[in-house]
């Protein structure tokens, strides 16, 4: 498996090491950023992937997509596409093939402090939030309520301190904003104020893209600085399945590419509802729809940072609702990501969309099943991997903390095993087997106790008596305590005072100043 530059891997380890690592072979995992290692496992064989690709090309050439914006029609027709008599935009196989050959593969998404850069190289897996839920669980009220701008900022501050959450994709909607422009501007500002990790958000119009670019350029220090190391990306859902464009969102994508903002070219189809009921049919349609967006981004700028984002979802056909925690969902997502790897494109998808309303056993097994399968499939970016509940309708801060521990374990389990004479340890085995009979007193055991193991912060490993003496706490009790501790103590300053003053004078920013939040 080829490893990309900046993936943080070595031949004997999987943690990014500092300049003193050679002098410290037992560096602790505590606080270290663990990157998943996807091996490209999935349900499709080579012939299957070729068949899906050829079928997607046929859809793009013969059925095409409806409701393209005039800007996009001009781009595609000029490049050899066609607008047919039905008003559907057709993409020739030659155009798609040339675009696939020319699309940029060397994409890094940057953070603004610490070890938060994400290189989207083959096999490197990064996990984070997402969902844009309209509700948040209020621990004080004991129920869900509408989410607001301060909730979004608090979620960003919390994620900023969670080691195994690599990026912050807007997990809730600020429903206290008066209009779309206020929502777009304040969402970007609150996310960037709360975390130094890479931020994903969205824009409702090309005008909002320009506002968001203004924020990014000011924080970066210049337009050139942001274009060189972009720390914010846009999620762009350019298609309304089946095979119809969203013309406004198309123009948002075009504007984002022009302003140097990376775009996640996302496509959500629901199996049996807005796509065929078969997994093969759903994947084929989703791949065609996603490819159309990638071709358009490439036509705007061949150097665009465009990420292939198939997000096919399972429908519970008994209710018509989403079933994002199902086994079928894990299978569907893995197949879609296999196609991204077939094209050797940087990829993004969803995993972790549990239907449970609280971080309970159902939430745990549904998230772990789907995230693990998607890590193994090799998605570069996995959104909605933590915190989201109720089929993406709600966010739980306690779930964010619990899922952080889950993600650490999944990523740790996805790595290679270091095999060398030192780690095989024949001499140690011989000495102990012929001597004391256990390894507990070995210096290597003590050293690696502090270096080779992740110790979750919310998981209970007490004996029964000690657990009972502690009041029989549940994992959610530990999580609520940790949420409160982080939010009480962590008040970062990621936007300098001068930039904040300029932005508040220029744009309609409603997030209260730091001393009032």
C-alpha positions as CSV (number, residue, x, y, z in Angstrom):
1,X,0.0,0.0,0.0
2,X,1.4,3.3,-1.1
3,X,1.7,5.8,1.8
4,X,1.3,9.5,1.1
5,X,3.6,12.2,2.3
6,X,2.5,13.6,5.6
7,X,0.5,10.6,6.6
8,X,2.5,10.4,9.8
9,X,3.4,6.8,9.4
10,X,6.7,5.0,9.8
11,X,7.8,1.4,9.1
12,X,7.4,0.5,12.8
13,X,4.7,2.8,14.1
14,X,1.6,4.7,13.2
15,X,1.8,7.8,15.3
16,X,3.2,11.0,14.0
17,X,6.5,11.5,15.9
18,X,8.3,14.6,16.9
19,X,12.0,15.4,16.3
20,X,13.0,13.6,19.5
21,X,11.2,10.4,18.7
22,X,14.5,8.5,17.8
23,X,15.6,9.1,21.4
24,X,12.3,8.0,22.9
25,X,11.1,4.7,21.4
26,X,8.3,4.5,24.0
27,X,6.5,7.7,23.2
28,X,3.1,7.8,24.9
29,X,-0.1,7.7,22.8
30,X,-1.8,10.1,25.2
31,X,-2.8,13.2,23.4
32,X,-1.4,12.0,20.1
33,X,-3.3,12.2,16.8
34,X,-4.0,8.7,15.5
35,X,-4.7,8.4,11.8
36,X,-6.7,5.4,10.5
37,X,-5.2,3.1,7.9
38,X,-7.8,1.9,5.4
39,X,-6.8,-1.1,3.3
40,X,-9.5,-0.7,0.7
41,X,-11.6,-3.7,1.9
42,X,-15.1,-3.8,0.5
43,X,-17.8,-5.9,-1.2
44,X,-17.0,-5.2,-4.8
45,X,-14.4,-7.2,-6.9
46,X,-12.5,-5.7,-9.8
47,X,-15.0,-6.7,-12.4
48,X,-17.8,-5.2,-10.3
49,X,-16.1,-1.9,-10.1
50,X,-15.5,-1.8,-13.9
51,X,-19.2,-2.6,-14.4
52,X,-20.3,0.2,-12.1
53,X,-17.9,2.6,-13.8
54,X,-19.2,1.7,-17.3
55,X,-22.8,2.0,-16.2
56,X,-22.2,5.4,-14.6
57,X,-20.6,6.6,-17.8
58,X,-23.6,5.4,-19.7
59,X,-26.0,7.3,-17.3
60,X,-24.0,10.5,-17.8
61,X,-23.9,10.2,-21.6
62,X,-27.4,9.1,-22.2
63,X,-29.6,10.2,-19.3
64,X,-27.6,13.1,-18.0
65,X,-28.7,15.5,-15.3
66,X,-31.5,18.0,-15.4
67,X,-31.8,21.6,-14.1
68,X,-28.2,22.7,-14.6
69,X,-27.5,26.4,-14.1
70,X,-26.6,28.4,-17.2
71,X,-23.0,28.9,-15.9
72,X,-22.5,25.1,-15.7
73,X,-24.3,24.4,-19.0
74,X,-21.8,26.8,-20.7
75,X,-18.8,25.1,-19.0
76,X,-19.8,21.6,-19.9
77,X,-21.1,22.2,-23.5
78,X,-17.9,24.2,-24.3
79,X,-15.9,21.2,-23.1
80,X,-17.7,18.7,-25.3
81,X,-20.9,18.0,-23.4
82,X,-24.4,18.5,-24.7
83,X,-27.7,19.9,-23.7
84,X,-30.4,17.6,-25.2
85,X,-34.0,18.4,-26.3
86,X,-35.2,17.5,-22.8
87,X,-33.0,20.1,-21.2
88,X,-30.7,17.5,-19.7
89,X,-27.0,18.1,-19.5
90,X,-25.1,15.1,-21.0
91,X,-21.4,14.3,-20.3
92,X,-19.6,12.4,-22.9
93,X,-17.4,9.5,-21.8
94,X,-14.3,11.3,-23.3
95,X,-15.0,14.4,-21.2
96,X,-15.4,12.3,-18.0
97,X,-12.3,10.3,-18.8
98,X,-10.2,13.4,-19.4
99,X,-11.5,15.0,-16.2
100,X,-10.7,11.9,-14.2
101,X,-7.1,11.9,-15.5
102,X,-6.7,15.6,-14.7
103,X,-8.3,15.9,-11.3
104,X,-6.0,16.8,-8.5
105,X,-5.1,14.0,-6.1
106,X,-2.5,15.7,-3.9
107,X,-4.9,17.4,-1.5
108,X,-4.1,18.5,2.1
109,X,-6.7,20.2,4.3
110,X,-5.1,22.3,6.9
111,X,-5.6,23.2,10.6
112,X,-4.5,26.4,12.1
113,X,-2.5,25.1,15.1
114,X,-1.1,21.9,16.4
115,X,-1.0,18.6,14.5
116,X,-4.3,19.2,12.7
117,X,-3.4,19.0,9.0
118,X,-5.1,16.2,7.0
119,X,-3.3,14.8,3.9
120,X,-5.8,12.8,1.9
121,X,-3.4,10.2,0.6
122,X,-4.4,6.6,-0.2
123,X,-5.2,4.7,3.0
124,X,-5.1,7.8,5.3
125,X,-8.4,8.0,7.2
126,X,-9.7,11.1,9.2
127,X,-12.8,11.2,11.2
128,X,-15.0,14.0,12.5
129,X,-18.4,15.5,13.1
130,X,-21.2,16.5,10.7
131,X,-24.9,16.3,10.2
132,X,-26.2,19.9,10.5
133,X,-28.8,18.7,13.0
134,X,-31.7,21.0,13.9
135,X,-31.8,19.8,17.5
136,X,-29.3,19.4,20.4
137,X,-29.8,17.4,23.6
138,X,-29.9,19.8,26.5
139,X,-28.5,17.9,29.5
140,X,-30.0,20.5,31.9
141,X,-33.5,20.1,30.4
142,X,-33.1,16.3,29.8
143,X,-34.5,16.6,26.3
144,X,-33.8,17.9,22.8
145,X,-34.4,21.5,21.9
146,X,-33.7,23.7,18.9
147,X,-30.0,24.4,18.4
148,X,-28.5,27.9,18.3
149,X,-25.3,29.7,17.5
150,X,-23.8,29.4,20.9
151,X,-24.4,25.6,20.8
152,X,-22.4,25.5,17.6
153,X,-19.6,27.4,19.2
154,X,-19.6,25.2,22.3
155,X,-19.5,22.1,20.1
156,X,-16.5,23.5,18.3
157,X,-14.7,24.2,21.6
158,X,-15.5,20.7,22.8
159,X,-14.2,19.1,19.6
160,X,-11.1,21.2,19.8
161,X,-10.1,19.2,22.9
162,X,-11.1,15.7,21.7
163,X,-7.9,13.9,20.5
164,X,-9.5,11.5,18.1
165,X,-11.9,13.9,16.3
166,X,-9.8,15.2,13.5
167,X,-12.0,17.9,12.0
168,X,-15.1,20.0,12.8
169,X,-17.9,19.8,10.2
170,X,-20.9,21.8,11.3
171,X,-22.9,19.4,13.5
172,X,-25.8,21.7,14.3
173,X,-27.8,24.5,12.6
174,X,-27.9,27.8,14.3
175,X,-31.7,28.2,14.2
176,X,-31.6,31.6,15.9
177,X,-30.3,33.3,12.8
178,X,-32.7,35.6,11.0
179,X,-31.9,34.7,7.4
180,X,-29.6,32.6,5.2
181,X,-26.8,35.1,5.0
182,X,-26.6,35.5,8.8
183,X,-26.6,31.7,9.1
184,X,-23.8,31.2,6.6
185,X,-21.5,34.0,8.0
186,X,-22.1,33.2,11.6
187,X,-21.7,29.5,11.2
188,X,-18.3,29.9,9.6
189,X,-17.2,32.5,12.2
190,X,-18.3,30.4,15.2
191,X,-16.6,27.3,13.9
192,X,-13.4,29.1,13.2
193,X,-13.5,30.8,16.6
194,X,-14.0,27.6,18.5
195,X,-11.5,25.2,17.0
196,X,-8.1,25.2,15.3
197,X,-9.0,21.9,13.5
198,X,-10.1,22.0,9.8
199,X,-13.6,23.3,9.5
200,X,-16.3,22.2,7.0
201,X,-19.4,24.3,6.6
202,X,-21.8,25.2,3.7
203,X,-23.1,28.2,1.8
204,X,-26.6,28.9,0.6
205,X,-25.6,31.3,-2.2
206,X,-22.5,32.5,-4.2
207,X,-22.8,35.8,-2.2
208,X,-22.3,33.8,1.0
209,X,-19.2,32.1,-0.5
210,X,-17.7,35.6,-1.0
211,X,-18.5,36.4,2.7
212,X,-16.9,33.2,3.9
213,X,-13.8,33.9,1.7
214,X,-13.6,37.3,3.3
215,X,-13.5,35.7,6.8
216,X,-10.9,33.1,5.7
217,X,-8.6,35.6,4.0
218,X,-8.7,38.0,7.0
219,X,-7.9,35.2,9.5
220,X,-5.2,33.8,7.3
221,X,-3.5,37.2,6.8
222,X,-4.0,37.3,3.0
223,X,-5.8,35.6,0.2
224,X,-2.6,33.9,-0.9
225,X,-2.0,32.5,2.5
226,X,-5.4,30.9,2.6
227,X,-5.2,29.5,-0.9
228,X,-1.8,27.9,0.0
229,X,-3.1,26.3,3.2
230,X,-6.9,26.4,3.3
231,X,-8.3,25.7,6.7
232,X,-12.0,25.7,5.7
233,X,-13.9,23.7,3.2
234,X,-17.5,23.7,1.9
235,X,-19.8,20.8,1.8
236,X,-21.6,21.1,-1.5
237,X,-24.7,18.9,-2.2
238,X,-24.9,19.7,-5.9
239,X,-27.5,17.1,-6.8
240,X,-31.1,16.4,-5.9
241,X,-31.4,12.7,-6.7
242,X,-32.4,11.1,-9.0
243,X,-30.1,12.9,-11.6
244,X,-31.2,16.5,-11.1
245,X,-28.9,19.3,-10.2
246,X,-29.5,21.9,-7.6
247,X,-28.7,25.0,-9.7
248,X,-28.0,27.4,-6.9
249,X,-25.7,24.9,-5.2
250,X,-23.9,24.3,-8.5
251,X,-23.1,28.0,-8.6
252,X,-22.0,27.9,-5.0
253,X,-19.5,25.2,-6.0
254,X,-18.3,27.2,-9.0
255,X,-17.8,30.3,-6.8
256,X,-16.0,28.3,-4.1
257,X,-13.5,26.8,-6.5
258,X,-12.8,30.3,-7.9
259,X,-12.1,31.6,-4.4
260,X,-9.7,28.8,-3.6
261,X,-12.0,27.1,-1.1
262,X,-11.9,23.3,-1.1
263,X,-15.2,21.6,-2.0
264,X,-16.6,18.3,-0.8
265,X,-18.6,17.2,-3.9
266,X,-21.3,15.3,-2.0
267,X,-24.3,13.3,-3.3
268,X,-27.0,11.9,-1.0
269,X,-29.3,9.4,-2.6
270,X,-31.7,7.2,-0.5
271,X,-31.8,3.6,-1.6
272,X,-35.4,2.6,-2.6
273,X,-36.5,6.3,-2.4
274,X,-34.4,8.6,-4.6
275,X,-32.3,5.8,-6.1
276,X,-32.9,2.1,-7.1
277,X,-33.6,-0.3,-4.3
278,X,-30.6,-2.5,-5.1
279,X,-27.2,-1.7,-3.7
280,X,-25.6,-1.9,-7.2
281,X,-28.1,0.4,-8.7
282,X,-27.9,2.9,-5.8
283,X,-24.1,3.0,-6.0
284,X,-24.1,3.4,-9.8
285,X,-26.5,6.3,-9.7
286,X,-24.6,7.9,-6.8
287,X,-21.2,7.5,-8.6
288,X,-22.6,9.1,-11.8
289,X,-24.1,12.1,-9.9
290,X,-20.8,12.6,-7.9
291,X,-18.7,12.3,-11.1
292,X,-20.8,15.1,-12.7
293,X,-19.9,17.4,-9.9
294,X,-16.2,16.5,-10.0
295,X,-16.1,17.2,-13.7
296,X,-17.6,20.6,-13.2
297,X,-15.2,21.5,-10.5
298,X,-12.3,20.5,-12.7
299,X,-13.7,22.5,-15.6
300,X,-13.7,25.6,-13.4
301,X,-10.1,25.0,-12.3
302,X,-8.0,21.9,-13.0
303,X,-6.2,22.6,-9.7
304,X,-9.4,22.7,-7.6
305,X,-9.3,20.9,-4.3
306,X,-12.3,18.8,-5.0
307,X,-13.1,15.7,-2.9
308,X,-15.2,12.8,-4.2
309,X,-18.1,12.6,-1.8
310,X,-20.6,9.7,-2.4
311,X,-23.0,9.5,0.4
312,X,-25.7,6.9,-0.5
313,X,-28.0,6.2,2.4
314,X,-30.3,3.3,3.3
315,X,-34.1,3.8,3.7
316,X,-36.2,1.8,6.1
317,X,-38.8,0.9,3.5
318,X,-41.4,0.2,6.3
319,X,-41.3,3.9,7.4
320,X,-39.6,5.8,4.6
321,X,-37.1,7.1,7.2
322,X,-33.3,6.8,7.1
323,X,-31.6,3.7,8.6
324,X,-28.1,4.9,8.8
325,X,-27.0,2.5,11.4
326,X,-27.9,-0.7,9.6
327,X,-25.7,-3.4,8.2
328,X,-26.9,-2.6,4.7
329,X,-25.7,1.0,5.3
330,X,-22.2,-0.3,6.1
331,X,-22.2,-2.4,2.9
332,X,-23.5,0.4,0.8
333,X,-21.0,2.9,2.1
334,X,-18.0,0.5,1.6
335,X,-19.0,-0.1,-2.0
336,X,-19.3,3.6,-2.8
337,X,-15.8,4.2,-1.2
338,X,-14.4,1.4,-3.2
339,X,-15.3,3.3,-6.3
340,X,-13.5,6.4,-5.0
341,X,-10.4,4.2,-4.6
342,X,-11.0,2.8,-8.1
343,X,-10.6,6.3,-9.4
344,X,-7.8,7.0,-7.0
345,X,-9.6,10.2,-5.9
346,X,-9.5,11.7,-2.4
347,X,-12.8,10.8,-0.8
348,X,-15.4,11.8,1.8
349,X,-18.5,10.0,3.1
350,X,-20.8,9.5,6.0
351,X,-20.7,6.8,8.7
352,X,-22.1,6.9,12.2
353,X,-25.7,8.1,11.5
354,X,-27.3,6.1,14.3
355,X,-31.1,6.0,14.7
356,X,-30.7,5.9,18.5
357,X,-31.8,9.1,20.3
358,X,-29.2,8.8,23.1
359,X,-25.6,7.5,23.4
360,X,-26.8,4.0,24.4
361,X,-26.0,0.4,23.3
362,X,-27.8,0.8,20.0
363,X,-25.9,4.0,19.3
364,X,-22.6,2.3,20.1
365,X,-23.1,-0.7,18.0
366,X,-24.6,1.1,15.0
367,X,-21.8,3.7,15.0
368,X,-19.0,1.3,15.6
369,X,-20.2,-1.1,12.8
370,X,-20.5,1.6,10.2
371,X,-17.4,3.7,11.1
372,X,-15.2,0.6,11.3
373,X,-16.4,-0.7,7.9
374,X,-15.8,2.7,6.4
375,X,-12.3,3.0,7.9
376,X,-11.4,-0.4,6.5
377,X,-12.8,0.6,3.1
378,X,-10.3,3.5,3.1
379,X,-12.4,6.7,3.0
380,X,-10.2,9.7,3.6
381,X,-12.8,11.8,5.3
382,X,-15.6,10.3,7.4
383,X,-18.2,12.8,8.6
384,X,-21.0,12.2,11.1
385,X,-18.7,9.8,12.8
386,X,-19.4,11.2,16.3
387,X,-22.0,13.1,18.2
388,X,-24.9,12.7,15.8
389,X,-28.1,11.0,17.0
390,X,-31.7,10.3,15.8
391,X,-30.8,9.8,12.2
392,X,-28.8,13.0,12.1
393,X,-31.7,15.0,13.5
394,X,-30.0,15.7,16.9
395,X,-26.5,16.3,18.4
396,X,-25.4,15.1,21.8
397,X,-22.4,16.6,23.4
398,X,-22.1,13.6,25.7
399,X,-22.1,11.4,22.6
400,X,-19.2,13.5,21.2
401,X,-17.1,12.6,24.2
402,X,-18.1,8.9,24.2
403,X,-17.6,8.6,20.4
404,X,-14.2,10.2,20.7
405,X,-13.1,7.2,22.8
406,X,-14.8,4.8,20.3
407,X,-13.0,6.5,17.4
408,X,-9.6,6.2,19.1
409,X,-10.1,2.5,19.5
410,X,-11.3,2.0,15.9
411,X,-8.3,4.0,14.5
412,X,-5.9,2.2,16.8
413,X,-7.3,-1.2,15.6
414,X,-6.9,-0.2,11.9
415,X,-3.1,0.2,12.1
416,X,-0.4,-2.2,11.1
417,X,1.5,-4.3,13.6
418,X,5.2,-3.5,14.1
419,X,7.1,-6.7,13.4
420,X,10.8,-6.8,14.1
421,X,13.3,-8.9,16.2
422,X,12.7,-6.4,19.0
423,X,8.9,-6.8,19.0
424,X,8.9,-10.5,18.4
425,X,11.1,-10.7,21.6
426,X,12.4,-14.3,21.4
427,X,15.0,-13.6,24.1
428,X,12.4,-12.2,26.5
429,X,10.1,-15.2,25.8
430,X,12.9,-17.7,26.5
431,X,14.0,-15.9,29.7
432,X,10.5,-15.6,31.2
433,X,9.4,-19.1,30.1
434,X,12.4,-20.6,31.8
435,X,12.3,-18.3,34.8
436,X,9.6,-16.4,36.7
437,X,6.8,-17.4,34.3
438,X,5.1,-14.0,33.7
439,X,6.0,-10.8,31.9
440,X,4.6,-8.3,34.4
441,X,8.0,-7.4,35.8
442,X,9.7,-7.0,32.5
443,X,11.1,-3.5,31.8
444,X,9.6,-3.7,28.3
445,X,6.2,-4.4,29.8
446,X,6.4,-1.3,32.0
447,X,7.7,0.9,29.3
448,X,5.1,-0.1,26.7
449,X,2.3,0.1,29.3
450,X,2.8,3.9,29.0
451,X,3.4,4.0,25.2
452,X,1.4,1.4,23.4
453,X,-2.0,1.6,24.9
454,X,-4.9,4.0,24.6
455,X,-6.7,4.5,27.9
456,X,-10.3,5.8,27.2
457,X,-11.5,8.6,29.4
458,X,-15.2,7.5,29.6
459,X,-15.0,3.7,29.5
460,X,-15.5,1.8,32.8
461,X,-12.8,-0.8,33.6
462,X,-13.4,-1.0,37.4
463,X,-14.1,-4.2,39.2
464,X,-17.7,-4.8,40.2
465,X,-17.2,-3.8,43.9
466,X,-15.2,-0.6,43.0
467,X,-17.9,0.3,40.5
468,X,-20.7,-0.1,43.0
469,X,-18.7,1.9,45.6
470,X,-18.4,4.7,43.0
471,X,-22.2,4.8,42.7
472,X,-22.6,2.5,39.7
473,X,-21.9,5.2,37.1
474,X,-22.9,4.8,33.5
475,X,-20.7,5.8,30.6
476,X,-23.0,8.8,30.0
477,X,-22.4,10.0,33.5
478,X,-18.6,10.2,32.8
479,X,-19.3,11.8,29.5
480,X,-21.5,14.6,30.9
481,X,-18.8,15.3,33.5
482,X,-16.1,15.6,30.8
483,X,-18.3,17.9,28.7
484,X,-18.7,20.2,31.6
485,X,-15.1,20.2,32.5
486,X,-13.9,21.0,28.9
487,X,-16.5,23.8,28.3
488,X,-15.8,25.3,31.7
489,X,-12.0,25.4,31.1
490,X,-11.4,25.7,27.4
491,X,-11.8,29.2,25.9
492,X,-9.5,29.4,22.9
493,X,-8.5,32.5,21.0
494,X,-8.2,31.4,17.4
495,X,-9.2,34.7,15.8
496,X,-6.9,37.6,16.7
497,X,-8.5,40.7,18.2
498,X,-7.7,42.9,15.2
499,X,-9.2,40.5,12.7
500,X,-12.3,40.0,14.9
501,X,-12.8,43.7,15.0
502,X,-12.5,44.1,11.3
503,X,-14.8,41.2,10.6
504,X,-17.5,42.4,13.0
505,X,-17.5,45.8,11.3
506,X,-17.6,44.2,7.8
507,X,-20.0,41.3,8.2
508,X,-23.2,40.7,10.3
509,X,-21.6,38.6,13.0
510,X,-23.9,37.8,15.9
511,X,-21.8,35.5,18.0
512,X,-21.2,37.3,21.3
513,X,-17.6,38.4,22.0
514,X,-15.5,35.8,23.9
515,X,-16.0,37.5,27.3
516,X,-19.8,37.2,26.9
517,X,-20.1,33.5,25.7
